[in-house]
Amino acid sequence: MDKKEFALKHHNDSIHYFVGAGNMWGATYSYAMCYWEEQHWLKTKSIMAGEFFHGMFEIIEKDTAVTVYVGEDKQRDLSLRVKEFLPKICDNYT
């Protein structure tokens, strides 16, 4: 999915969750907070991949918008675990 498709798909989300870990955490946090919230006034929440299964996944529904950043460091497995689990509960993930 290119940037324009992503923007058209998600510009009306009631909230968008961004999940990341390790070397991708800074990008995950700043993209959600600075770009979506501060620049576009869109509701977001950044979640550490290691904390996703401590309650966060319980509020994800089929249409909840979720983006997972997967890095290439020692914490990659944390993000991969979320990425592999999401299709079981959600149809609106990237």
N, C-alpha and C positions, 0 to 999 in steps of 0.2 A: 504494500500500500504506500503510495507516495504522499508527500506532505499535504497536497490539496485534497486528496481523498480522505485523509485522516481528519483534516479540519472540517470538511463538509459532514463527515460522519459524527463528529463529536462536539460541534460548536453549541449544541443545545442540551448537552448532558446536564442533568440536575447536579451531579457531582462526578468527578473522575478520580479514581485511585491510581497512584503510581507506586510501583513496587521495585525496590532495588537493594543491592548489598555491595559490600566491598568497594572496589574502585568505581562502581557505578552509583554509589550512594549520593555523592555530591551532585552529580548530574540529575539524579532522580529528585532530590530535595529542591534544588534550585529551579529546575524546570517547572515543577508543580507550584512552588511558592512564588517565584519571581515572574515567570512568564505567564502562567495561567491566572493566578490570583491577582497579582499586582498590576500586570499590564492589560489583562483582558477581563478581569473581574468575574472569573469563572471559578466555581467552588471545586477545590481539590483537597486531597490528603495524600501525603507521601508516607509510605510504610516500609520499614526495614523488612526484607524478605524473611529474615529469621524470626520476626514477630508475627508474620502473617497468620500462622496457625495457632496463635494465642488469642483467638477471639475475632480477628479481622475477617476471616473467611466465613464466619457465621452471618455476617450482614451482606455478603455478596449474593446477589440474585441473578437470574438468567440474563437480565438486561443491564446489569450494573457495568459501567465502563471501567475497565482495568487495563493498565499498560504495565508490562513487566520489562525491566532493563536487565539483561543478562551479560555480565562481564566475563573476563577471562583471567580471573585471579583465584585465590584460595577459597573465596566465598561464592564462587560460581554455582556450586551445588545447591546453595540456599535458594537462589533465584530459579534454577532449573526445577527444583521441587515445586515451587509455586506455579511455574509455567506448565508443568506436566499435570498439575492438579486442576487448574482453572477450567479446562474443557469439561470436567465432570459436573461443574456447578454453574458455569457462565458461558453465554454465547457472544458476549460483547467484549472480548479481550484482544489486546495487541501484544 
